[in-house]
Amino acid sequence: MVIERDANGFILTGQDLIQDGRKHPKGWNVDRPPFLLETNVPGIFAAGDVRHGSTKRVASSVGEGSLAVQLIHQYLKSVK
C-alpha cells in the first residue's frame, strides 16, 4: 500500500485522509477512523515537516513526535 500524499508531496494523516464525504480513507481496513498522526496505512504514523498541514517548526515537530509515540502505544494496545 502506498502512503497518501498531497499535491506537494506532504504525507496526509488523520482527518486530512477523509475526503469526498467518506467515513474512512480509501483502502482503510480498520473499524475506526485514523488517529491524528496516522497515515492511510494503519500503524504507520508521520510527524513533523513531512506531514501535510504541519507548521514546519522544530518545536512543533518535537511535540508531534512525542504525540506520535503516545498514539503508537494506543495503536499497539488495539492490535491483537
Secondary structure as the mmCIF struct_conf table of DSSP 4:
data_model
#
loop_
_struct_conf.conf_type_id
_struct_conf.id
_struct_conf.beg_label_comp_id
_struct_conf.beg_label_asym_id
_struct_conf.beg_label_seq_id
_struct_conf.end_label_comp_id
_struct_conf.end_label_asym_id
_struct_conf.end_label_seq_id
HELX_LH_PP_P HELX_LH_PP_P1 VAL A 2 GLU A 4
STRN STRN1 ARG A 5 ARG A 5
TURN_TY1_P TURN_TY1_P1 ALA A 7 ASN A 8
BEND BEND1 GLY A 9 GLY A 9
HELX_LH_PP_P HELX_LH_PP_P2 PHE A 10 PHE A 10
STRN STRN2 ILE A 11 ILE A 11
HELX_LH_PP_P HELX_LH_PP_P3 LEU A 12 LEU A 12
HELX_RH_3T_P HELX_RH_3T_P1 GLY A 14 LEU A 17
TURN_TY1_P TURN_TY1_P2 ASP A 20 GLY A 21
BEND BEND2 LYS A 23 HIS A 24
TURN_TY1_P TURN_TY1_P3 LYS A 26 GLY A 27
BEND BEND3 VAL A 30 ARG A 32
HELX_LH_PP_P HELX_LH_PP_P4 PRO A 33 PHE A 35
TURN_TY1_P TURN_TY1_P4 LEU A 36 LEU A 37
STRN STRN3 GLU A 38 GLU A 38
BEND BEND4 ASN A 40 VAL A 41
TURN_TY1_P TURN_TY1_P5 PRO A 42 GLY A 43
STRN STRN4 PHE A 45 PHE A 45
HELX_RH_3T_P HELX_RH_3T_P2 GLY A 48 VAL A 50
STRN STRN5 ARG A 51 ARG A 51
TURN_TY1_P TURN_TY1_P6 HIS A 52 GLY A 53
HELX_RH_AL_P HELX_RH_AL_P1 VAL A 58 SER A 78
#
